[in-house]
Structure formats: C-alpha cells, structure tokens
Amino acid sequence: LFRSGDAGSVVVRVDVDATGYPSNVTVIQRSGSRDLDRAASDAVRRWRFQPAQSNGQPVPGSIEVPFDFKPQ
C-alpha cells in the first residue's frame, strides 16, 4: 500500500446509495501522495454506511470523510 513513513491528510467524498453502500468515491483534498489518496479511497469503498433518510425511508446521500495519516 504505502510506506510506513508516509504522512498526509486526505478528504474523500462518498456518495452512499439507499442500501448504505458507496456508489461513488471522490478525493476532494489530496495529500500529495498518490499512495495515501488511493489508500483512503480503497478503504471507504469497503465500508458500509447508515444511509440518509427522508420521511423514514432510506435515500441516497453523500458524506465527506477525513483521513489523517501519520508516520509510524
């Protein structure tokens, strides 16, 4: 994935469908490291979200997810 010394912040916008799965992932703030940007995008693609609701029914929505990578 990435070197253990890599550091940076990434913000990813995730479009979530009505079932809670990511339907589209966009990096909206890049870290300067392609590897960190890709790691953040790949991570959220595997997540499941609580979908937004309208009148008690699940609906598509979007969320911004920040990542802060620190060296080990």
N, C-alpha and C positions, 0 to 999 in steps of 0.2 A: 504494500500500500504506500507508505511514506516512511521517510527516515525518522528515527526517534528524536532527532534534534530539530525537526521542522516545527515552526510556530506560526500562528496567524489566526485571524478571525474571518469567519465566513458567515454570510446570512443567505439562507435558502428560502424561497417562496414555494410552498407546496399547495397545489390545487388538490383538494380532497373530494372524492365522489361521495354520493349519498350512502354508500356502504362503508365508508371510512378508509378506503384505500387511496393512496396517492395516484392521481391521474396525470399530473404534470409536475415536474420539478425544475425550478429555475434558480441559478445562482444570481442573487441581486447585489451582493457585496463580495467581491473576490478577495482572497487572502494574499495574492501574489505568488502562490504556489499551486500549480495545476493539480498536484497530488492531493493537497488538502481540500481544494474545491471538489475534486472528484470523490474523496472520502466522505465529505458531508452529503453530497448528492446521493451517493450509493447508500448511505446509512438511512436517510429518510425514505428512500424507495422501499425499504424493508419494513418500515413501521406501519402500524395500523392506528388510525386516529378516531376520536369520537366525532362523528360528523356534525356539522351545524344543523340547527333545527328551525323550522318555520311552522307555526301552528301545531307543534308537537310532532311533526314529521321530519325525518332526516332529509337534508338537502345538500347539494354540493357547496363547498366554500373554499377558502384559502387561508393559510396561516404562514407567518414568517418565523423561521426557526434559526436562532443564532448558534454558532459553534465557536468555541474558543479553544484552539489547540495550543498546548504548552509543551515545551521540550521536557523530556524525561531525564 
